[in-house]
Amino acid sequence: MATTAPSSLHQTFLSPKHPRLHHNSHLSPPRLRFHSLPIRATTITLQQEQSSSTQKSQSSGIEFLSCPVCYEPLIRKGPTGLNLEAIYRSGFKCRKCDKSYSSKDIYLDLTVTAGLKQYVEVNPARTELFRSPLVSFLYERGWRQNFSSSGFPGPDEEFKMAQDYFKPSEGGLLVDVSCGSGLFSRKFAKSGSYSGVVALDFSENMLRQCYDFLKRDATLMATNLALVRADVSRLPFASGSVDAVHAGAALHCWPSPSNAVAEITRVLRNGGVFVGTTFLRYTPTTPWYIRPFRERIAQGYSYLTEEEIRDLCTSCGLTNYSSKVQQSFIMFSAQKP
């Protein structure tokens, strides 16, 4: 892959991340304030036996890529491997739809609308917000740091917590959906715990920002790490091909969390693990007279309660739900049986 971003760097883009800037910023949504609480952990284990070992990805990390239209495996022409250079120099084609996909930019575009010239899709405002070059630039330069005011422990601690949940999936393929600027994708790739990492986002500019961070580290540029543009509700992977899925501070930004979790369940292998973090609408300790106010300020984003997240995971077929809560922060995990 080329070491500099292409000249088409200034497209508009999207990524599901929670916007949170300085309180005087006109981009920042209403703050959700909660009383400080210690992190609370809960686990619900359903009566289904876990597989004794998760089937790991043994391939180069490419055979799992599928057409986002029909989910048929993509035919690849070019060098093998999952690293950025190999993907950039490869072309992909669906044998059924006869549709081609390429990395003419610094990422592989596997959206349904890839390559379209006339059709323009209207997305929700929160989606378009994260397609802004300014927001993608600011995400790791102040935006994400403000999450601590709502109880997020910080990227380093959140990464350690996620790694604990992902132990059954070590050695397999991890997809970091709604990766934004790649904050956690880089950590997962550097950990050496996975055979490959896919940094996936709908936002073109977030993926460009992700590449800007990656090219500063020669080690990361050589690892099995790919940048893919895709819709979380239409993941371009074969069913049962992914060992682990991470979604950091993302669920509340998805247009349809139910469709997204259903897709994540589809692509996970048996025994695969899904870990996500998000902002809760309110917690069990939130006074009843405050809750209507929280309902109003949550409009525009899919802020759920802990009970709703658990219900969503189990209704999509996931088991062994577990969660940790601090103020409005929640990290949850569930497993495909």
C-alpha positions in Angstrom: 0.0 0.0 0.0 1.2 3.5 -0.6 2.6 5.3 2.4 0.7 8.5 1.8 -3.1 9.0 1.5 -4.5 9.4 -2.0 -5.4 12.8 -3.3 -9.1 12.1 -2.8 -8.6 12.5 0.9 -11.2 15.1 1.4 -14.4 13.1 1.0 -17.2 13.4 3.5 -17.6 10.4 5.8 -19.4 8.6 8.6 -18.7 6.6 11.7 -20.8 5.6 14.7 -19.1 7.3 17.6 -20.6 9.3 20.3 -19.9 13.1 19.8 -18.6 14.8 22.9 -16.4 18.0 22.7 -15.8 20.9 25.0 -19.1 22.0 26.5 -19.0 25.2 24.5 -18.8 23.3 21.2 -21.8 23.5 19.0 -21.2 20.0 17.8 -21.6 18.5 21.3 -24.9 16.8 22.1 -26.6 17.3 25.4 -24.6 15.9 28.3 -25.9 12.9 30.2 -25.0 13.3 33.9 -25.2 10.5 36.4 -24.2 10.2 40.1 -20.8 8.6 40.5 -21.1 4.9 41.1 -18.6 2.1 41.4 -18.3 -0.3 38.5 -20.9 -2.9 38.9 -20.6 -6.3 37.2 -23.4 -8.7 36.4 -23.4 -12.0 34.7 -26.3 -14.1 33.3 -25.3 -17.6 32.1 -27.9 -19.4 30.1 -28.2 -23.2 30.3 -26.2 -23.9 27.2 -22.8 -25.5 27.2 -20.0 -23.4 25.7 -17.8 -25.1 23.1 -14.6 -26.4 24.7 -12.6 -24.4 22.2 -13.4 -21.7 19.7 -12.7 -22.6 16.1 -9.9 -20.3 15.1 -9.3 -18.6 11.7 -6.6 -20.6 10.0 -6.6 -18.7 6.7 -4.8 -15.6 5.7 -7.8 -13.6 6.8 -9.3 -13.1 3.3 -11.6 -16.0 2.7 -14.2 -14.6 5.1 -14.8 -11.5 3.0 -18.1 -11.6 1.2 -20.3 -9.5 -1.1 -22.5 -7.1 1.0 -25.3 -7.7 -1.5 -25.6 -11.5 -1.6 -23.0 -12.6 1.0 -21.2 -14.8 -1.6 -17.5 -15.2 -1.0 -15.4 -12.7 -3.0 -12.9 -13.8 -5.6 -9.6 -12.1 -5.0 -7.0 -11.0 -7.6 -3.7 -9.8 -6.2 -1.2 -10.6 -3.4 -2.4 -12.7 -0.5 -2.6 -11.5 3.1 -4.6 -9.3 5.3 -2.1 -6.4 5.7 -2.7 -3.0 4.3 -0.4 -3.2 1.3 -1.8 -6.6 0.2 -5.4 -5.4 0.4 -4.5 -2.1 -1.4 -3.0 -4.0 -4.3 -5.8 -6.5 -4.6 -9.1 -6.5 -6.5 -12.2 -8.3 -5.3 -15.2 -9.5 -7.3 -18.5 -11.3 -6.5 -19.0 -14.3 -8.8 -22.7 -14.1 -8.3 -23.5 -10.4 -8.6 -20.5 -9.7 -10.9 -19.8 -6.6 -8.8 -16.3 -5.5 -8.2 -14.7 -3.9 -5.1 -11.3 -2.3 -4.7 -9.0 -0.4 -2.4 -8.6 2.6 -4.7 -8.6 4.6 -1.6 -6.7 3.6 1.6 -9.5 1.2 2.6 -11.5 -1.5 0.9 -15.0 -0.3 0.3 -17.5 -3.2 0.9 -20.7 -1.2 1.1 -23.7 -1.9 -1.0 -23.3 1.5 -2.6 -19.6 1.1 -3.4 -18.9 2.4 -6.9 -22.3 4.0 -7.5 -22.1 7.3 -9.3 -25.8 8.5 -9.6 -27.5 7.2 -6.4 -27.0 9.2 -3.3 -28.3 7.9 0.0 -29.7 10.1 2.8 -28.4 9.1 6.2 -29.5 10.1 9.7 -27.9 13.3 11.0 -25.8 11.4 13.5 -24.4 9.4 10.7 -23.5 12.4 8.6 -21.9 14.1 11.6 -19.2 11.5 11.8 -18.6 11.7 8.0 -17.2 15.2 8.7 -13.4 15.5 8.3 -13.3 17.8 11.3 -15.0 15.3 13.7 -12.8 12.5 12.5 -9.7 14.7 13.1 -10.9 15.7 16.6 -12.0 12.3 17.8 -8.7 11.3 19.5 -7.8 15.0 20.1 -10.2 15.8 22.8 -13.6 14.4 21.7 -13.1 10.8 23.1 -11.3 12.1 26.2 -14.5 13.8 27.4 -16.2 10.4 27.7 -14.7 10.1 31.2 -17.3 12.6 32.5 -19.9 9.9 31.9 -18.0 7.1 33.6 -15.9 5.7 30.8 -12.7 4.3 32.5 -10.4 5.4 29.6 -9.1 3.6 26.5 -6.3 1.6 28.3 -8.6 0.3 31.0 -11.4 -0.4 28.5 -9.0 -2.4 26.3 -7.9 -4.5 29.3 -11.6 -5.2 30.2 -12.4 -6.2 26.6 -9.3 -8.5 26.4 -10.6 -10.3 29.5 -13.9 -11.0 27.7 -12.1 -12.0 24.5 -10.0 -14.7 26.0 -12.1 -17.5 24.4 -11.4 -15.9 21.0 -7.6 -15.5 21.3 -5.8 -16.6 18.1 -8.8 -15.9 15.9 -10.1 -13.1 13.7 -11.3 -9.9 15.4 -13.5 -7.3 13.7 -13.6 -3.8 15.3 -16.9 -2.5 14.0 -17.5 1.3 14.1 -13.8 1.6 14.7 -13.7 5.3 14.2 -10.1 6.5 14.0 -8.8 3.1 15.0 -8.1 3.7 18.7 -8.9 0.2 19.7 -8.1 -1.5 16.4 -4.5 -0.5 16.9 -4.5 -1.8 20.5 -6.0 -5.2 19.3 -3.5 -5.5 16.5 -0.5 -4.6 18.7 -1.5 -7.1 21.4 -0.7 -10.1 19.1 -3.7 -11.9 20.5 -5.4 -12.4 17.1 -4.6 -13.9 13.8 -6.0 -10.7 12.1 -7.8 -7.5 12.9 -10.3 -5.7 10.6 -10.9 -2.1 11.4 -14.4 -1.4 10.0 -16.4 1.8 9.8 -18.9 3.4 7.5 -17.1 6.7 7.6 -14.6 7.3 4.9 -12.8 10.1 6.8 -12.6 8.1 10.1 -10.8 5.3 8.1 -8.5 7.9 6.6 -7.7 9.2 10.0 -7.2 5.6 11.1 -4.6 5.2 8.3 -2.9 8.4 9.3 -2.3 6.9 12.8 -1.2 3.6 11.4 1.4 4.9 9.0 3.3 6.4 12.0 4.0 2.9 13.2 5.9 0.6 10.8 5.1 -2.4 12.9 1.4 -1.9 12.6 1.7 -1.3 8.8 3.1 -4.8 8.5 0.6 -6.6 10.8 -2.5 -8.4 9.7 -4.7 -5.3 10.0 -7.1 -4.3 7.2 -9.3 -1.2 6.8 -12.7 -1.9 5.5 -15.6 0.5 4.9 -18.9 -1.3 5.5 -22.4 -0.9 7.1 -22.7 -2.6 10.5 -26.2 -3.7 9.4 -24.8 -5.3 6.3 -21.5 -6.8 7.3 -19.4 -8.2 4.3 -18.4 -11.4 6.0 -19.5 -15.0 5.5 -21.7 -16.4 8.2 -19.8 -18.0 11.1 -16.4 -16.6 9.9 -15.4 -14.2 12.7 -14.2 -15.1 16.2 -14.6 -11.8 18.0 -16.5 -8.5 17.4 -15.8 -5.3 19.2 -17.9 -2.2 19.1 -16.5 0.6 21.3 -18.9 3.5 22.1 -20.9 2.7 19.1 -24.3 1.1 19.7 -26.1 4.3 20.5 -25.1 5.8 17.1 -26.4 2.9 15.0 -29.6 3.6 13.0 -30.9 0.2 14.0 -29.1 -1.5 16.9 -31.3 -4.6 16.5 -30.3 -5.1 12.8 -26.7 -4.5 13.7 -26.6 -7.1 16.6 -28.4 -9.6 14.4 -25.7 -9.2 11.8 -22.9 -9.5 14.4 -24.5 -12.7 15.5 -24.7 -14.0 12.0 -21.0 -13.5 11.3 -19.7 -14.9 14.6 -18.5 -18.4 14.8 -20.0 -20.8 17.4 -18.4 -19.7 20.6 -17.5 -16.3 19.2 -17.6 -13.3 21.5 -19.3 -9.9 21.0 -18.1 -7.0 23.3 -19.5 -3.5 23.2 -19.5 -0.2 25.1 -22.1 2.5 25.0 -23.9 5.2 27.0 -26.9 4.1 29.0 -30.1 6.2 28.9 -30.3 5.8 32.7 -29.4 3.3 35.4 -31.5 1.5 38.1 -30.3 4.2 40.5 -31.5 7.1 38.4 -34.5 8.8 40.3 -37.8 8.3 38.6 -38.5 12.0 38.2 -35.2 12.4 36.3 -35.9 9.7 33.8 -38.4 11.6 31.6 -35.8 14.3 31.2 -33.2 11.7 30.1 -35.7 10.3 27.6 -36.0 13.7 26.0 -32.2 14.5 25.8 -31.6 11.0 24.3 -33.6 11.8 21.2 -31.5 11.4 18.1 -29.3 8.6 19.6 -30.2 5.1 20.5 -29.4 5.3 24.2 -30.7 2.1 25.8 -31.0 0.8 29.3 -29.0 -2.2 30.5 -32.2 -4.3 30.4 -32.8 -3.4 26.8 -29.2 -4.3 25.8 -29.5 -7.6 27.5 -32.9 -8.3 25.9 -31.5 -7.3 22.4 -28.5 -9.7 22.7 -30.5 -12.6 23.9 -33.3 -12.1 21.3 -30.6 -12.3 18.6 -29.5 -15.6 19.9 -26.5 -14.6 22.0 -25.9 -16.3 25.4 -23.8 -15.8 28.5 -24.6 -12.1 28.7 -22.3 -10.2 31.1 -21.9 -6.4 31.9 -20.0 -3.9 33.9 -21.6 -0.5 34.7 -20.2 2.8 35.9 -22.3 5.9 35.8 -23.7 5.9 32.3 -20.9 3.7 30.9 -21.6 0.1 30.2 -19.4 -2.6 28.8 -21.3 -5.7 27.9 -20.4 -9.1 26.4 -22.3 -12.0 24.9 -21.4 -15.2 23.2 -22.8 -17.1 20.2 -23.6 -20.6 21.3 
